[in-house]
Amino acid sequence: MKTTGRVNGIISNIVIVKADGPVGQNEICYVWAGDTKMMAEVIKVVGDAAYVQVFDSTRGLKIGDRVEFEGHMLEVTLAPGLLSRNYDGLQNDLEKMDGLFIARGSITDPIDFNAEWEFSPLAKAGDKVSAASWLGEVKEQWVMHKIMVPFTLTDSYTVKSVAAAGKYKVTDTIATLTDADGREHAVTMVQKWPVKQAVRCYTEKPRPSRVMITGVRAIDTFNPMAEGGTGFIPGPFGAGKTVLQHAISKQADADVIIMVACGERANEVVEIFKEFPELIDPRTGHNLMERTIIICNTSNMPVAAREASVYTGMTIGEYYRAMGLKVLVMADSTSRWAQALREMSNRLEELPGQDAFPMDLSAIISNFYSRAGLVKLVGGETGSVTFLGTVSPAGGNLKEPVTESTKKAARCFYALSQGRADSKRYPAIDPLESYSKYLEYPEIREYLDGQIEKDWVDLVYAGKTIVQRGKEANDQINILGDDGVPVEYHERFWKSELIDFVILQQDAFDSIDANCPIERQQMMYKMVLGICDRTFSFADFEECSQFFKGLINLFRQMNYSEWKSEKFEDYRKQIEQYVSEKNK
C-alpha cells in the first residue's frame, strides 16, 4: 500500500504534507493540483509532517490537496539511447516537450522505448556475474554501450541464458540470472538508479594515476588535470568560462561528455544548445553532440529541479564509467546549485551559515565531488569520471563560501582573472593563483616522467618560479619606473612575459592553436625554458624589451603554424638564430 497524505502548508516550492503512513528521506511523491500531477521530493520529516520540495510551480495549490508517496527516491533511467539527448534535471526529454515554456506537470520518456538495438552477447550460460558485470553490448552512436547486470542486484548470480545476437527493444529480456536460492531474475537493457546515491559497483577506487590531456597549454603544461580527477573554474562574468568549457569538452581525452547547465541564465543555455551540435569532434570527425548528453535547468526553472540536475548528470556519468569508458562531467555553474541549496535551506528555516548558505555546504560539495574518480571494474577493466565545475562568484570574489568550499573538495583550481581577461590574455587562467594538487602525486609524477620526459614536474615548477619572479620584477618597475631599476629586472619580467604569451595564452578560435598536442607542448615549453635559462647582456631596458617583443612575435607565428610543418620548422630555425645572434 502506498502512503498518501494531504497538503497542510505551502512555503513557495516547499509543501508541508500530513502523511498517513511511513515516509522516507528523499522519497519521491506526487502532489495533485486539480488534474495536474507534480513531482516532489521529501527533504525533511518531522513526526507525521513531511516537508517536500516540488519540482514545479505551486501556484494554485490548496490546503487539503492530495499527495501520493512512491516509496523510492528520485531515479534516472539508464539504457541505450541517452547520448545526443537534451534533458532537464528530472531527465525529461526537452525535445519532446510542447510549446515555448515547459508546462507544469510535464513528464516525458527519457528514451525511445520502441527503438530496436542490435545486441551482441558477451556473457554465456554458466558464467558467474554480479552487479555491473557485462552481459552484452549494443552500438550507441559510435560508443559500445554495455548491457550490465542491474546495479540494484547486490548478490552473486549465475547466468542461466543470454539472448542470441539480434535486434531487441530495451524492454525485452536479454538475459536470465539465477541467485544462490535458485530464484530467477530477468534482465532487460533498462535499469533505474537513485541519483543521490553513488554507484559503487566496482572492486577498487585507486588514486588517479593518468593525466587527461585537454589540448589547453595553461592546463596540460602548468596545472594538469588527472583522468578521474576533480577541478573547478571560478571566475567573474566575461572571463571566458564558457569558451574554456567548450574547448575542454571538444578536445579532452574522454569518450562521453555530459554538460550540466544547473541554473545558468536562459541565453547562456541557448548558446550551449546552439553551439554544441555545430562543434566537430576532432577524434571522430562527426558532431561532438553524438557523444554528448546535455542536462539543462535554467535559472527561471524551479529551484528544486536545479538542485537535482547535478546529481542526474553525475549518475549518468557513473553509468557510462561502469562500461569502462572515460567520462567528462562539466557543471555550469555550481554557484547556482549552491544558491538553490540556500533557498531551500532558508525556506526550511534552518540555521544559516556564512552568507546564508547551509551550514553543511562544504560537506554537500565534498560529498558530490567524491563521486568522481578512476575505478577498477568487476571485470578488471578501468573506467573514470572526471568532474569539472565552474563557479560564478559574485563580483569575482574568490573568498566567498562556494569557492572556498569547492577549493577543499577539488584537486585542481583554475582561477580566471578579470585583469587577464580585460587585457585579452586568454584563457584568462591566472598562473599564480591556479594550482593542480595532482603534481604532488607520485603516481602522476611517474606517469609524466614516462609519457613526457623525466623530471617533467620539476620543469613545470621552474616555469612557475620564472612567472612569479617576473611578477615581482614588474611590481618593482611600476613603483620605481623603467629607469629606476637595473636592466636585470626588465629581463626577468620579459622572460615571464615570454612564458605567458607563448605557453599560457592560446587562441581558442584558431584551427591550429586551439588544440595543442602534448608533444608540441613539451617541445615549445623546453624551447622557452631554454631561452629563459640564458643570460643576456642588454645596454638598457629598451633594447631588452625590443629583443623579447621580436622573440614573442616569432613564437606566436610558430603557434599558428601546423605542427612539424615546413613553416613550423622555419620559425624554429629563425628563433634559434635570433637568440644565438643576441647571445654572441
C-alpha positions, -999 to +999 in steps of 0.1 A: +000+000+000+013+034-010+015+061+017-008+091+010-012+125+026-028+159+024-012+193+018-010+211+052+011+242+044+028+259+014+060+279+015+068+287-022+081+254-036+082+237-001+050+220+007+042+205+042+023+173+039+005+154+067+012+118+059-010+088+069+019+063+069+057+059+068+077+083+047+115+082+040+140+110+035+145+118-003+114+098-012+096+109-043+059+118-042+033+133-065+013+164-054-020+169-072-032+204-080-066+197-096-058+173-125-021+183-127+003+158-112+036+174-099+067+155-089+082+164-055+109+151-032+109+147+006+136+168+022+127+167+059+104+145+081+091+157+115+067+133+131+038+128+106+047+160+087+068+156+056+084+187+040+085+181+003+102+203-024+080+204-056+098+204-089+071+227-104+054+260-097+030+255-067+007+283-079-030+273-073-021+245-049-046+244-019-046+231+017-061+196+016-049+187-019-039+150-023-003+137-022+008+102-031+042+088-020+060+064-044+083+045-020+115+052-039+140+081-043+145+103-074+157+079-101+172+081-136+165+057-164+197+041-176+196+024-210+209+027-246+196+059-263+209+085-238+236+100-260+228+132-280+197+140-259+188+172-241+173+166-206+160+187-178+172+179-142+145+152-138+155+135-171+125+147-191+135+149-228+132+186-236+128+179-274+096+161-267+081+190-247+055+212-265+054+249-265+079+277-257+076+271-219+076+238-201+040+231-190+035+224-153+034+186-146+051+177-179+067+143-178+083+127-209+100+094-216+138+098-213+145+073-241+126+058-270+112+025-257+101+014-292+135+017-308+153-016-316+190-021-309+215-046-324+225-067-294+257-088-292+261-112-262+293-110-242+284-135-214+273-171-217+252-196-197+271-207-166+291-175-161+293-161-126+282-125-125+275-096-101+262-061-103+277-042-133+291-073-149+288-071-187+262-093-203+262-079-239+266-047-259+248-026-284+263+002-306+251+036-295+263+063-319+300+052-320+302+041-283+299+004-275+272+006-249+275-023-224+243-040-211+251-048-175+237-067-145+215-041-128+233-021-100+204-030-077+212-067-077+237-070-049+245-108-047+264-132-069+244-148-098+248-175-124+238-167-160+210-191-170+206-178-205+216-149-227+197-137-258+212-145-292+226-117-313+198-097-330+176-067-327+157-061-294+138-033-277+152-020-244+123-036-225+129-071-240+146-097-217+181-102-229+193-125-200+181-146-171+201-149-139+198-174-111+207-165-075+220-187-047+185-197-037+175-208-072+153-177-079+154-164-114+159-127-124+150-114-158+174-087-171+164-061-197+185-032-212+168-007-188+177-001-152+169+026-127+191+041-100+186+068-074+205+100-083+216+109-048+233+075-042+267+069-057+271+038-079+296+017-061+296-014-083+334-017-087+362-036-069+386-007-062+388+031-064+426+039-066+440+074-067+442+089-102+474+078-120+470+092-155+467+128-169+437+138-190+450+158-220+428+188-229+449+205-256+449+237-235+485+246-226+477+265-195+461+233-181+482+205-195+516+221-191+512+242-159+483+226-140+474+192-154+440+176-147+441+139-138+418+113-155+392+106-129+401+138-111+382+169-100+387+206-107+368+238-109+370+271-128+359+301-107+358+335-125+338+366-129+314+372-158+331+377-192+363+360-181+359+332-207+344+303-187+321+291-215+348+292-242+372+273-220+345+247-212+338+243-249+375+239-257+380+212-230+348+193-239+358+193-276+395+184-271+397+164-239+407+128-239+372+115-230+347+091-246+315+106-233+308+143-224+280+153-200+272+190-198+251+201-168+236+236-170+224+240-134+208+274-132+225+293-159+207+322-175+185+311-204+206+329-230+238+311-219+220+278-221+206+286-256+243+291-265+251+256-254+222+241-274+231+262-305+269+257-304+273+222-292+256+205-322+278+225-345+311+216-328+331+190-348+347+162-327+384+161-337+386+124-327+358+111-349+351+138-374+314+137-366+294+162-345+305+164-309+269+161-299+270+124-309+289+116-277+274+143-255+244+145-231+231+179-221+212+183-188+197+217-186+180+238-159+179+275-165+177+300-136+140+306-142+132+269-138+121+257-103+149+258-077+144+222-067+149+209-103+181+229-105+194+212-074+186+177-089+203+183-122+239+179-110+230+146-094+213+134-126+244+143-146+268+125-122+247+094-121+246+091-159+284+096-158+288+068-133+267+045-155+290+051-185+320+047-163+308+012-154+312+004-191+349+010-189+346+045-206+363+078-198+336+102-189+339+140-185+311+157-165+310+195-166+287+216-145+280+253-152+277+267-127+278+251-092+272+286-077+236+284-089+233+249-075+246+262-041+221+291-044+193+266-049+205+248-017+205+282+001+169+289-010+157+255+002+175+258+035+160+293+041+125+280+034+130+252+059+141+279+084+174+261+091+202+279+109+221+297+082+259+296+077+282+321+061+263+344+035+231+325+044+243+293+027+235+260+045+258+252+074+268+219+058+275+234+023+311+223+024+301+187+033+275+186+005+300+198-021+328+175-009+303+145-009+293+153-045+329+158-058+339+125-042+317+106-067+341+113-095+372+091-098+390+063-115+376+028-107+386-008-113+355-026-126+344-061-117+357-075-150+392-060-144+388-030-168+390+006-156+366+035-161+367+071-149+345+101-143+364+134-144+344+163-129+350+199-138+327+225-124+325+263-129+318+287-101+305+323-107+314+342-076+296+375-071+318+403-082+347+379-089+352+375-051+372+342-048+368+343-010+331+337-010+317+304+006+310+284-026+346+290-040+362+283-006+341+251+000+349+238-035+386+245-030+386+220-002+370+193-024+385+198-058+422+190-066+426+215-095+418+252-092+418+272-124+412+308-113+401+331-141+414+366-136+394+397-145+427+415-151+439+389-176+405+389-194+405+427-196+440+427-212+428+400-236+451+373-223+430+342-229+425+317-215+424+340-185+437+313-161+458+331-135+492+312-135+500+322-099+465+318-083+458+285-100+472+251-090+469+213-096+475+191-065+480+162-088+515+174-095+523+162-059+510+127-065+539+102-070+517+082-095+512+113-116+549+122-115+558+087-126+532+089-154+545+123-166+581+110-164+572+081-187+548+099-211+565+133-215+601+133-201+619+126-169+616+152-141+589+170-161+572+182-128+605+200-118+605+218-152+568+229-145+578+243-111+608+261-128+584+278-152+561+288-123+591+303-105+600+324-136+565+337-138+564+345-100+598+364-102+586+382-133+556+395-115+577+407-086+601+425-110+571+441-127+558+454-094+592+470-087+593+485-122+558+500-117+568+516-084+603+529-093+599+534-131+617+519-161+650+538-153+648+532-116+656+495-116+686+475-131+682+460-166+681+425-150+647+434-136+634+441-171+650+409-184+633+389-155+600+405-163+602+398-201+612+362-195+579+357-176+561+375-204+577+350-229+562+321-210+528+340-207+525+348-244+539+316-258+526+289-233+498+304-212+479+322-240+461+303-267+436+312-295+405+291-290+391+302-323+422+292-345+420+258-361+457+250-352+464+269-320+431+258-303+443+223-297+479+218-288+491+181-287+512+172-257+544+165-278+541+201-292+536+215-257+567+197-244+588+209-273+576+246-271+579+246-233+615+232-234+624+259-260+610+287-239+627+274-207+660+271-226+658+307-236+648+318-200+679+299-186+703+320-207+718+352-195+717+381-219+736+415-218+714+444-227+726+480-229+693+493-215+657+484-209+646+495-243+669+470-260+657+443-237+620+449-245+627+452-282+645+418-282+618+400-263+589+416-283+606+403-315+611+369-299+575+367-288+562+376-322+582+348-338+569+323-312+533+335-318+537+329-355+551+294-347+520+287-326+498+294-356+518+270-378+509+234-383+529+210-360+561+197-377+552+215-410+579+233-431+566+267-418+568+255-382+604+243-387+613+275-404+601+296-374+620+273-351+653+280-370+645+317-371+641+317-333+673+298-327+692+322-350+676+353-334+686+341-299+722+330-308+729+364-325+719+382-293+740+358-272+772+364-291 
